[in-house]
Amino acid sequence: MRSDLTAPSLPIFAVTGLTKVYSTGDVEVRALNGVDLTLEAGEMAVMLGPSGSGKSTLLNIIGGLDRPTTGSVMFKGEELSGAGDRQLTAYRRDHVGFVFQFYNLIPSLTAWENVALITEVAANPMQPGDALALVGLEGRMNHFPAQLSGGEQQRVAIARAIAKRPDVLLCDEPTGALDSATGIIVLEALARVNEETGATTAIITHNAGIRKIAHRVFSFLDGRIASCEINETRIKPSEVSW
Amino acid sequence: MTGLRMLDRKLVRDLARLWAQSLAIALVMACGVMTLILAMGATRALEETRAAFYDRTRFADVFASATRAPESIKADIAAIDGVSSVETRVVNPVIIEIAGMAEPATGMLISIPDHGEPSVNRLYLRSGRMPEPDRPDEAAIIESFAEAHGFQPGDSFAVLINGRKRELSITGITLSPEYVYAIGPGDMVPDQKRFGVIYMHRSVLEGAYDMKGAFNDISVTLSHTADKDEVMARLDAILKPHGGTGAYDRTDHMSDAFLDSELTQLRAMAQVIPPIFLFISAFLVNMILSRLIALEREQIGLLKAVGYSNSRIAWHYAKLTLLISVVGVVIGAIAGTRLGHGMASLYGEFYSFPFLVFSQRPDLYVISTGVTFAAALAGAANAIAGAVRLPPAVAMRPPAPTRYRSLFSGGSGGFRLPFSQLTIMALRHLVRWPLRTALTTLGTALPVALLITSLFAFDSVDHMIDTVWFRADRQDATLTFAADRPEDALRAVARLPGVIAAEPFRAEAATLRNGHRSRIIQIIASDPDTDISRVLDRDFKPIRLPPNGILLSERLAEHLDLKTGDQVEVELSDGQGRRVLVPLVGVTNSYVGLNANMSREALDRLSGIGPRLSGARVMVDESRIRDLYAEVKQTPAIASVALQGISRQRFKEVIDENIGISITIYVSLAVIITFGVIYNSARIQLSERARELASLRVFGFTNAEVSSVLLTELGVMVVLAQPLGWLVGRGLAELVAKGFESDLFRIPLIINPPTYAVASLVVLGGAVVSALIVRRRIDRLDLIRVLKTRD
């Protein structure tokens, strides 16, 4: 499924008319209500919006964790929305790196091993040590998650996500559980990874201060994209005011 | 009060949510309750019925026989200190002829007093009446034999009494305490068709066997204060001049010994099996409750914060435990009672009691309920104490993250062990909770052990059959002469129709002594190169009987404290009182009885009266066996005939029938334990690691890869459990075999590799099915929900 990243005309994601309706019992919740969007190769996008505005649902769908009710998701020209469980698993394995608010590290594996967990099954991975060095954790490789601070744990999660050299890096509230100083370190790691690996990076956040580090910012409201702004000048994560 | 109601509502919902795990635990408990009720109920049924029957019929305490003893010595015996009553009898083996049955049946012809009831070993009349003294051809017979042939009072059959064929008319059907388990000579299981006991008046048998004013069998009952060994010694001394063959007590009485071994088996079952189940259910309760309390930390904190007392919270979880136990007790009690009735009716087939009722007294159920509750609460105690100890504030914060140790990875830089990270996850989780891992392993080992303990008996019995009937006593039949005969009798035997080969033997009762130890025993003497019936050494190799010296079976040598090379003092029970020192030239293997063997030459020399034969062992041409049967029935010189060929077959039949029942029961029990342990263990792991495993799915691991983490963990424990189970099983089997050992027979400890394999396969099969059920839950993990929650 890996195709040529440099093909100029093809966006990484082309999303059109996406809806997602959850029905829990008698209640129907319309989480996405007609979303159109494209993400370009190497782009860093920030997705802003209040809780329930649909940004996580979109991330889950383009990450291959969920399926849309209607609409289409093209990943590098291939349709994702109709893929089966097996294909979605392979898609996540080969192309997507995830970073979550609560890190989702494996507590019984050290930092190095958490990264190796992914590189063992990836087609063209980095060395786990290199991935950890990229997030500044070369000195903490043999620590277990319980021995690391929140920021360190999140950086292990980033190293783990990028070690497979994914096409896309999907981050859902990556700084949500962190204080500002630590949050900045994590954002720096993400920005560096985005630059050095060229992975298309989508960051979901509540924190409007982060918007300036992205190429583009999508604002969500009630299951739709309310606006899309392009940052002519991006700031460094260290300049973000929290 | 409403608060309590709400907690109870939570209880019901918890149970509904945990129904599969709770049911698995309840089933393990039910097995414990069932086996306890079954074993205790059956033990009581047998013990009480036996005691009542023995009491009512005045079953003797000590038995002895002689060649011919004058009735006058009865008074001497009655005068022995401790003897409360004495009964002398004339007892002789007979050949029974039954119309339409080719093979001869063997019978014991036993005298009853001409007037009144016997003072010892009374009969229990089932139907009809006892014979009239003035009607010499009337007889009463035991029920098992009557039933096997459909005999009713008024029917008749023929016996060969001292060479004369005599038609006997059946007046009554009886039961006897001596033949509750009626087993014929040479048999190891009852064959109701081929073995009968016939009661006739003393005067008739005295006449028929030339025993006027004499007896050859004596039974005595003892007072409570009697010294049994002393009585037996005195009795032996009195009977010795009259060919006494040694007094023995109930322990060596065939029928009672078999009943005893059944009771031993039941008691062992009551002592070994229920505790296994109770231990496992306690462990499972602990596992499920610890996890539930860990999951409900915040709820417990909340309840405490709003003012619930510790005791209320403890009681809440105790109630959950007790509810599971109630389900287990109810299922177990119903199953135990039903199986108990089945077992009682099975006993009814083997044992002849006037009644046999499966005990259903309430205390049985109270005890089972009590121990089950106690075991469950003991298992719960630790988990509940954890809930009680939680301070409300701490309870509402998530627990501290679990710390692991960096095992199984090798060094961080260079050398690494060849484990994938998924395998390392599984292994580290195992060592993180070593006690739980050890107990789960033990819990899986116990069903393996249980299967070995129950199935090994078939290997041992197989080995016994092979040894006794295919290596040692290979004859098709053993003919015993009515009286010892000169050597030319062998030629007459060889001429009998169908006889292919015949080997003579001589049997002489003798007292063997070593210092203060002594034993009265039958010395069996054969030709040195005997080939049909052979004496085996301890490696099961045939021994050529030496011209001098004596061979003793292992247990007899132990009793007498003799080693090969020692001298044993032999005194034949021929009334001459000569004591001769004979060297012990070898120790032999024997599973049945105590044996002493010599060459005929040696015994003839010892007796001083030259060569005599007591009988012959024969190989028979199968196609002419009916002719042989017909001839034997006509031959007065042959007093009894034991048909080893038929015994072998009958034994096999009974064993095969039992194998089916045992395998079904024990395999079911083992599968229930395995399921209880593995299913619960897997569910708990899944509950603890749902987030971790779902994360793996998110990162693109397949269902199979994710399941492998859980399955590796279970697999390691299940595999470790196998050798442990074999070891424990072997140990338990050894205890069982030891428990059965008596002078009548012993069970060798033989466990063939297939038995280990079957035990392991059953448990592995149960484990795989349990794991697959849990694996389906991994396929349905909610990937999105776990991403949004903190562990």
Contacts between the chains, C-beta under 8 A, distances in Angstrom:
chain1	res1	chain2	res2	distance
A	56	B	788	8.0
A	60	B	784	5.8
A	65	B	698	6.3
A	65	B	783	5.3
A	65	B	784	5.9
A	66	B	784	6.3
A	86	B	702	7.6
A	89	B	697	7.4
A	89	B	700	5.7
A	89	B	701	7.5
A	89	B	702	5.4
A	89	B	703	7.9
A	90	B	700	7.0
A	91	B	700	7.6
A	92	B	698	6.7
A	92	B	699	6.7
A	92	B	700	3.8
A	93	B	699	7.1
A	93	B	700	2.6
A	93	B	701	7.2
A	94	B	700	7.1
A	96	B	700	7.3
A	98	B	698	5.9
A	98	B	699	6.8
A	100	B	787	5.1
A	101	B	787	7.9
A	101	B	788	7.6
A	102	B	787	7.7
A	102	B	789	7.2
A	102	B	790	4.9
A	102	B	791	7.4
A	104	B	691	7.3
A	104	B	695	4.2
A	104	B	698	7.4
A	104	B	786	7.7
A	104	B	787	6.8
A	106	B	421	7.8
A	106	B	425	6.0
A	106	B	692	5.7
A	106	B	695	7.2
A	106	B	696	7.8
A	107	B	401	6.1
A	107	B	402	5.4
A	107	B	404	6.5
A	107	B	692	7.3
A	107	B	791	7.8
A	108	B	402	7.7
A	108	B	404	4.5
A	108	B	424	7.4
A	108	B	425	5.1
A	108	B	428	4.2
A	108	B	429	5.7
A	108	B	432	7.1
A	109	B	421	5.9
A	109	B	424	6.6
A	109	B	425	6.2
A	109	B	428	7.8
A	110	B	406	6.1
A	110	B	409	7.5
A	110	B	412	7.6
A	112	B	412	6.3
A	113	B	409	6.5
A	113	B	421	5.3
A	113	B	424	6.5
A	114	B	421	7.8
A	116	B	421	5.5
A	117	B	421	3.9
A	117	B	422	7.3
A	117	B	696	7.9
A	117	B	699	7.6
A	118	B	699	6.0
A	120	B	420	5.9
A	120	B	421	6.0
A	121	B	700	7.4
A	121	B	701	7.1
A	121	B	705	7.7
A	141	B	412	6.3
A	142	B	406	6.7
A	142	B	412	4.7
A	144	B	403	6.7
A	144	B	404	5.7
A	144	B	406	7.4
A	145	B	401	6.8
A	146	B	400	7.9
A	146	B	401	4.0
A	146	B	402	6.8
A	146	B	403	5.0
A	146	B	404	7.7
A	147	B	403	7.9
A	160	B	699	7.9
A	172	B	787	6.8
A	177	B	790	8.0
